[in-house]
Amino acid sequence: MIVLYQTRDFGAKINATFQYIVQQFRSLGLALLYIAGPVVLVAGIADGMSESAVRGNLFGLTSRASVVSLGAYLLAFWLVPLVTYAHLKVYGQTEGGPVRVSDVWREVRRAFGRAVVAIALYLLVCVIGSFIFVLPGIYFAVTISMILAVVVMEDAGPADAFGRCFTLIQDHWWSTFGLLSIMGFVYLSLLSLILVPATLWDVLKSVLHLPEIPPLAMAFLGAFIVLALLLFLVVVVLAIGFQYFNLVEKREHPGLIDRIDSIGETAPQTQLANEDFYE
């Protein structure tokens, strides 16, 4: 079992991220597939239809598909982190036991409305900060990057989660910025596995005058690319989650308290077992 609330150095947080992905690949993948999958499919198909319509000069279809694609993209990029944090919460509640999709879905529904407002607040603050100057935008983007984790893990409202982020990140802004920078680089590296071949295909198609991909195939190809983009995003989301656990443990020590309590609970049971043995 991976201990969630635990102080971790920079490398340990990255290791915990990938360890969690490997250990929970199936259950997390199923949760993302069943809960966020339909939205991802709509986003990808609409994106593929939009691109096909552009090439066919079908402007009416292009505008409708673009609107649907944009809306689905926004929902998907918000839903994937929500599902991931809900999975982390259930994992902690079951103490490393099986994480069922139904339990993850329950947590997603509980946090749904609060998460929408929290993400809107996050985007609003970051945009306003960027308009004032680039540096305030970066500062706020890093500072409140854990807002969705707080909403899910602590059942907090958007305003409380906003303030909680400032409390947790105090004296730890640079370490959070460094973690996000490294994991962002990892995310871009993973994206290149998809985007580079797609770009090369477009170049070869233009140079060699290859036939256009059928619209239906383009739609499903778009769905596959969007799915890959969002799955790779899980790496960054989990890293933020483990930074949240790290900062909470540094300030409030819930993990240490639980371990101390567990020692007190297991000691009488061990003593009783020994007495039964000698009887």
Secondary structure, DSSP 8 states (H G I E B T S, - for coil): ---SS----HHHHHHHHHHHHHHTHHHHHHHIIIIIHHHHHHHHHHHHHHHHHHHTT-HHHHHHHHHHHHHHHHHHHHHHHHHHHHHHHHHHHTTT----HHHHHHHHHHHHHHHHHHHHHHHHHHHHHHHH-HHHHHHHHHHTTTHHHHHHHH---HHHHHHHHHHHHTT-HHHHHHHHHHHHHHHHHHHHHHHHHHHHHHHHHHHHT-----HHHHHHHHHHHHHHHHHHHHHHHHHHHHHHHHHHHHHH-HHHHHHHHHHHHHHHHHHHHHHHHH-
